[in-house]
Amino acid sequence: MSQVDIRREFIEEATELIEDCEVALTNLSKQSYNPEAVDRLFRDLHTVKGSAGVVGFSKLSEFVHAVEDAVNLYREQGKIPDQSLTILVEANDWIAFWLEKLADDMDYCPGDVELLDHLNMLKVKENIDLRVELKDNAPSFGTFEDEPSEDNQPTVMLVDDEPTMLQILETYLSDLPVNFVKANSAQEGLEQFNKNEVDVIVSDLRMPDMNGVDFITEVRKRDQKVEVVFFSAHANRQSLEQFIKLRTFAFIDKSESRIEILNTVANAVKTKRVADALACLTKLNFEIYLDFNLLRNGKPVEDRIQSKLEKVAKLTSIISDPELVLGMDLKRIA
């Protein structure tokens, strides 16, 4: 049986189990606490969680794990508050929706932000802090608790079919505190891009297997945020129009000085990292908003709010001084 067949079988079985969970939740809503219904709910979620992990749907497995932990906690307490039952019903509905999407597209996976938003929106709606109610070992969904790390460096990908030019570029840019990923063709560039977290791409235009414009067009299908610098001796008006469509950061002629090349790529890196910092800041502010809702409802989240406010201050200082951005691991916050 192929991996696709195994996954398809999992989706069918998991869908049946989640439908069974819906029945159990419906029964719980019609009567007082029912241990048999809760045990049934826990077993079904446990099976879906484990099977999802085995077939490679890791994020689905983590999400179901969080719901399973909540059910287990209520099982130990011997009660499920009405507001918590509402959360479980909506979480179960979202798992069903997720499985439905996987049935159409096995590559479907919501982003971390969507997962976080879903959990936190439920939390605000019911005035419940899921992270407080879940056990201490419940999986994290990216609540931005990690401090920025100063040992992380941005990654710049260099793409050129001439090995000598790749070496020259790396030498020119060696003063930048960045990691380099090199590719001798556009196809290799796509493979490397899929394997690495890339902040900036510096690409030649004329390459034998795929030209630079087509290469970046493929990249844009995967990532809208990476900054792009074209580095070539061949550019015309048509090329410039294509650069605009691809939201290119800059074009550098290969005849430019080392200082000009260095400054252009450095500015591209700073621009990307500032954008990352702004995204982190937006997410942190959203989390603080959610926590203030909890605080107004009597939840003890003052320390968590204070911690996040300190991170906001740190990110604000980074944004105001882009030179600091080059060495910060902003992705850990996101």
C-alpha positions in Angstrom: 0.0 0.0 0.0 1.4 3.4 -1.0 1.8 6.4 1.3 -1.1 8.1 -0.4 -3.3 5.0 0.1 -2.3 4.9 3.8 -3.1 8.5 4.3 -6.4 8.2 2.4 -7.4 5.3 4.7 -6.4 7.3 7.8 -8.6 10.3 6.6 -11.6 8.0 6.2 -11.1 6.3 9.6 -10.4 9.6 11.4 -13.5 11.2 9.9 -15.6 8.4 11.3 -14.0 8.7 14.7 -14.5 12.5 14.8 -18.2 11.9 13.8 -18.3 9.5 16.8 -16.8 12.3 18.9 -19.6 14.6 17.8 -22.1 12.1 19.0 -20.4 11.8 22.3 -20.3 15.6 22.7 -24.0 15.9 21.7 -24.8 13.4 24.4 -22.8 15.3 27.0 -24.7 18.5 26.1 -28.0 16.8 26.8 -27.2 15.4 30.3 -24.9 15.9 33.2 -21.4 14.5 33.2 -21.3 11.0 31.7 -18.1 9.1 32.3 -18.7 6.6 29.5 -19.2 9.4 26.9 -16.1 11.2 28.1 -14.0 8.0 27.9 -15.3 7.4 24.4 -14.4 10.9 23.4 -10.9 10.5 24.9 -10.3 7.2 23.2 -11.4 8.5 19.8 -9.2 11.6 20.0 -6.3 9.5 21.2 -6.6 7.2 18.2 -6.8 10.1 15.7 -3.8 11.9 17.4 -1.6 8.8 17.2 -2.6 7.8 13.7 -2.2 11.4 12.4 1.4 11.4 13.7 2.2 8.0 12.1 1.1 9.0 8.6 2.9 12.4 8.7 0.1 14.9 9.6 2.1 16.2 12.5 0.3 19.5 13.0 -3.1 17.8 13.0 -1.7 15.4 15.5 -0.5 18.2 17.8 -3.9 20.0 17.6 -5.8 16.9 18.4 -3.3 16.2 21.2 -4.2 19.6 22.8 -7.9 18.8 22.6 -7.3 15.3 24.0 -5.3 16.7 26.9 -8.3 19.0 27.7 -10.7 16.1 27.7 -8.4 14.1 29.9 -8.2 16.9 32.4 -12.0 17.1 32.6 -12.1 13.4 32.9 -9.8 13.5 35.9 -11.9 16.4 37.4 -15.1 14.5 36.8 -16.9 17.4 35.2 -17.0 19.5 32.0 -18.2 23.1 32.4 -20.8 24.2 29.8 -18.4 26.8 28.4 -15.6 24.2 28.1 -18.0 21.9 26.3 -18.7 24.6 23.8 -15.0 24.9 23.2 -14.7 21.1 22.7 -17.6 21.1 20.2 -16.0 23.9 18.1 -12.6 22.2 18.3 -14.1 18.9 17.1 -15.8 20.8 14.2 -12.5 22.3 13.2 -10.8 18.9 13.2 -13.6 17.6 10.9 -13.1 20.6 8.6 -9.3 19.9 8.6 -10.0 16.2 7.6 -12.4 17.4 4.9 -9.7 19.6 3.4 -7.1 16.8 3.6 -9.5 14.6 1.7 -9.3 17.1 -1.2 -5.6 18.0 -0.8 -3.3 15.9 1.3 -0.7 18.7 1.3 -3.2 21.0 3.1 -2.0 22.3 6.4 -3.0 25.5 8.2 -0.2 27.8 9.3 0.9 28.2 12.9 -0.8 31.5 13.1 -4.1 30.0 12.0 -3.8 27.3 14.6 -3.0 29.8 17.3 -5.8 32.2 16.2 -8.3 29.3 16.3 -7.4 28.3 19.8 -7.2 31.8 21.1 -10.4 33.0 19.5 -12.2 30.1 21.2 -10.4 31.1 24.4 -11.6 34.7 24.2 -15.1 33.7 23.2 -15.6 31.6 26.2 -13.4 33.5 28.6 -11.3 30.4 29.0 -7.5 30.2 29.0 -6.8 26.9 27.2 -3.2 27.1 28.1 -4.1 27.3 31.8 -6.6 24.5 31.6 -4.4 22.1 29.6 -1.7 20.0 31.4 1.7 21.4 31.7 3.0 19.0 29.0 0.4 20.1 26.4 2.0 20.9 23.0 2.8 24.5 22.3 1.2 26.2 19.4 3.6 29.1 19.1 2.6 31.5 21.8 5.7 33.6 21.2 7.2 32.8 24.6 10.8 32.3 23.2 13.2 35.2 23.6 15.0 36.4 20.5 18.4 34.8 20.1 21.4 36.9 19.1 23.3 33.9 17.6 20.9 33.5 14.6 21.9 34.9 11.3 19.9 35.7 8.1 20.3 33.4 5.1 21.2 34.7 1.7 20.9 32.4 -1.3 23.3 33.0 -4.2 22.2 31.5 -7.6 24.4 31.6 -10.7 25.4 29.0 -13.3 29.1 30.2 -13.2 30.9 28.8 -10.1 33.5 31.5 -10.3 30.8 34.2 -10.1 29.3 32.5 -7.0 32.7 32.6 -5.4 33.1 36.2 -6.2 29.7 37.1 -4.8 30.3 35.2 -1.6 33.7 37.0 -1.2 32.0 40.4 -1.9 29.4 39.7 0.7 31.7 38.1 3.3 31.5 41.1 5.6 27.8 40.6 6.2 26.8 38.5 9.2 24.8 36.1 7.1 24.8 32.4 6.2 25.1 31.6 2.5 23.4 28.9 0.5 24.7 28.5 -3.1 23.2 27.0 -6.2 24.7 26.5 -9.6 21.3 26.5 -11.4 17.8 27.7 -11.0 16.6 24.1 -10.5 19.1 23.6 -7.7 18.1 27.0 -6.3 14.5 25.8 -6.0 15.6 22.6 -4.3 17.8 24.6 -1.8 15.0 27.1 -1.3 12.7 24.3 -0.2 15.3 23.0 2.3 16.3 26.3 3.9 14.7 29.4 5.5 15.9 32.0 3.1 15.7 35.8 3.7 17.3 37.1 0.5 17.9 35.6 -2.9 20.6 37.0 -5.2 20.1 35.5 -8.6 21.6 35.7 -12.1 19.2 36.4 -15.0 20.6 34.2 -17.8 20.9 30.5 -16.8 20.7 27.5 -19.1 18.0 25.4 -17.4 15.7 28.2 -16.3 16.2 31.9 -16.4 16.2 34.1 -13.3 12.7 35.5 -13.9 11.1 32.1 -14.3 13.1 31.0 -11.2 11.8 33.8 -9.0 8.3 33.3 -10.4 8.4 29.7 -9.0 9.8 31.0 -5.8 7.0 33.5 -5.4 4.5 30.6 -5.6 6.1 29.4 -2.4 7.0 32.6 -0.6 5.8 36.1 -1.1 8.1 37.6 1.5 11.6 36.7 0.5 13.6 39.7 -0.8 15.0 39.3 -4.3 18.1 41.0 -5.9 18.9 40.3 -9.5 22.6 40.3 -10.3 23.3 40.3 -14.0 25.0 41.9 -16.9 21.9 41.4 -19.1 18.8 43.5 -18.4 16.5 45.4 -20.7 13.2 47.3 -20.4 11.2 44.1 -20.5 13.3 42.7 -17.7 12.6 45.7 -15.6 8.9 45.4 -16.1 9.2 41.7 -14.9 11.2 42.8 -11.9 8.4 45.1 -10.8 5.8 42.3 -11.2 7.9 40.0 -9.1 8.4 42.7 -6.4 12.1 42.6 -6.8 14.1 44.5 -4.2 16.8 45.6 -6.6 18.8 45.0 -9.7 22.6 45.1 -9.7 24.7 45.1 -12.8 27.7 42.8 -12.5 29.9 45.7 -13.4 29.0 47.5 -10.1 31.6 48.0 -7.4 31.9 45.6 -4.4 30.7 48.4 -2.1 27.6 48.9 -4.2 26.8 45.2 -4.3 27.5 44.8 -0.5 25.3 47.8 0.4 22.4 46.6 -1.8 22.3 43.1 -0.4 22.7 44.4 3.2 19.7 46.7 2.7 17.7 43.8 1.3 18.5 41.7 4.4 17.6 44.6 6.7 14.3 45.2 4.9 13.4 41.5 5.2 14.3 41.3 8.9 12.4 44.5 9.8 9.4 43.0 8.0 9.8 39.9 10.1 10.1 42.0 13.3 6.9 43.9 12.4 5.1 40.6 11.9 6.3 39.4 15.2 5.2 42.6 16.8 1.7 42.3 15.3 1.3 38.8 16.6 2.5 39.8 20.1 0.1 42.7 20.2 -2.7 40.3 19.3 -1.7 37.9 22.1 -1.6 40.8 24.6 -5.1 41.8 23.5 -6.3 38.2 24.1 -4.6 38.1 27.5 -6.2 41.4 28.5 -9.6 39.8 27.8 -8.7 37.0 30.2 -7.4 39.5 32.8 -10.8 41.3 32.7 -12.4 38.0 33.4 -10.3 37.3 36.5 -7.6 35.1 34.9 -4.1 35.4 36.6 -2.2 36.4 33.5 -0.4 39.6 34.7 3.1 38.0 34.5 2.5 36.8 31.0 1.3 40.2 29.8 4.3 41.8 31.4 6.7 39.4 29.7 5.1 40.1 26.3 5.2 43.8 26.8 9.0 43.5 27.4 9.3 41.6 24.2 7.3 44.3 22.4 9.8 46.9 23.7 12.7 44.8 22.5 11.2 44.4 19.0 10.4 48.1 18.8 14.0 49.0 19.6 15.1 46.5 16.9 12.8 48.0 14.3 14.0 51.5 15.1 17.6 50.4 14.6 17.7 48.0 11.6 21.4 47.3 12.2 20.3 45.2 15.2 18.0 43.1 13.0 20.8 41.2 11.2 21.7 39.1 14.3 18.2 38.4 15.8 16.4 35.2 15.5 13.0 36.7 14.9 11.5 33.5 13.5 11.6 31.9 16.9 9.1 34.6 18.1 6.8 34.0 15.1 
